[in-house]
């Protein structure tokens, strides 16, 4: 028994989620989708509805903007496949929800806790875990402190998830490229 972790990374609107849905379409068993986005405006609500429609009825959807590791721990035994989409939104939710001056430290702690929990899954039942994240290191250097802190934390997070993943795919213009 083991957990297979597949990390899918790419730019915004690169086709990451569509790639994941196609990948898991042939996997039998119960499926869960952990969505980290929040419908804070009409445009985001429309995007969330579109994602739900694309997934179809065979998915159980959990909307969890902050406590992804706890939710994963709670549901891991009920599903053959779980998708977490997306880690950069999760990180953004954490950074913007912290009411202090040491946001980077608290976000780093949350990220380390999440990765620790992922490492603890390795001895569990067979589970296909897909983790989606945005690649943020290929653009320009952001002009403000919070954006640079986010970029740096996201880069560190993506490196750590890629290191523990069994497989890593980079999606560019809807084309997946297996890099690990």
N, C-alpha and C positions, 0 to 999 in steps of 0.2 A: 504494500500500500504506500502511496506517495501522493504528493501534491505536485502538479506540473504548473510552474509559473511562466506565463508568457507575457512579456512586456512589449507594449506597442506604443511607439513614440513617433511624433511627427509634428509639423506645424499646424496652426489653427486651420480648420476646414480642409485638411489634407486627405481625409478619407479614412482616418483611424477607426472610428466607430463602425463604419460600413465594413471595413476589412475584418474586424473582430466578429461582427454578426455573421459574415460569410464563413469565417473559420469555424465557428461553433455550430453552424447549421447542421452538420452531420454528426455531432456528438449527441448520443442518446442520454436521456435522463432529465431530471429537473434542473431548471436554469434560473439564476437570480441575477439581477442587474442592480448594482449599487450606484446610484446617481448622486454626484456631489453638487450639482448645480441647484441654485435656488431661483425661483421665478420672481425676481425682484422688480421686473417691469414686463410690459406686454410682449416685447420682442423675445425676451428670454422664456416667457411662458409659451409662446408659439414654438420656439426651438425645442423645448422640453416635450411638448405635445407631438411634434414631428418625430423626435427620437422614439417616443413610446409607440407611435404608429409604425415606424420602421421595424421595431422589435416584434410586434405582434402579440397575440394573446398567450403564447407559450412561455412567456417570461413573467416571473414575479419581480416587481420593481420596488426597490427601497430607496427613498429619497433621504439621504443623510449627508448634510454639508460638513459636519465636524467629527463625529465619533465613528469613523469608518472602521477602525480596528475593532472596537467593541461590537459593532454590528456584525462584522465578518466572523468574529468569535462566536456570536450567538447563532448564526445561520449556517455555518460551515458544514455541519453534518446533515443538513436537509437537501443539499444540492450536489449535482455532479459537475456543474459549471457555474462559476460566479465571475461576473465582470465588474470591475471597479472603473468608473468613467466619470471624472478624470482627476488625476492626482494634482495637477496644477490648479484646478479650481478649488480642490480641497485645501491646498496650501494657501491660496488667496483668501479663502474663507477664514482660515486660522489667523493669518496676518491681519486681516481687517477687523477681526473680532476681538483681538487682544487690546485691552485698554491699559497699556503701560508703555514706557519708553524702551523696554527691552524686548520688543516684538521678535527680533531675530533669535534671541535665546529661547524664548517660549516656543516659537515655531520649530526651531531645531530640536528641542526636546520632544515635541509632538511627532516630528518626523522620525526621530530615533526610536520612540516607542512603537510607532507603526511598523518600522522595519524589524524591530525586535519581535513583534507579534507575528510578522510574516515568517521569520525564521523559525518560530515555534510551530508553524503549521506542517513542517516537513514530515512528521511522523503520523499524520492523520490519514483518514481514509482517502481513497482515490478522489482527487478533486482537480479539475481544470480551472485554474485561476488566471484570468486575463486582467492585466492592469494597463490602463490607458493614461498617457501623459503627453503634454506638449513639449516639444523641443524649443527651448527659449534662448539657447546660446548662439544662434546663427544670425541674430539681428544686430542692430546698433546698440551701443551702450546707452541705457536709459539716462535721462537727464535729472531724475530726482532720486533721493535716497531710498524711499520705499520701493520704487521700481527696481533699483539696483539690488537691494536686499532680496526682493522676490526672485530676481533672475539668478542671483548667487545661490539662494536656498534651493530653488527648483533644479539648478544644475547639479548640486550636491545630491539632492534626492534622486534625480534620474540616474546618476552614476551608481548610487547604492542599490537601487532597485534593479538596474541592469546587471550588476554584479551577482545578485542572488538569483536572478531569473534563469530558467532553463533555456529559454529562447527569447530573442529580442528581434523585433521587426521595426524598421523605419519606414513610414509611409510618406511618399512624396507624390503629389498630384494623383492620388488614388492608386499608386503603384507601390505594393509592399516590397521591401528589400530586406531579406533576412540577414542580420548582421551578427547574430550569435545563435 
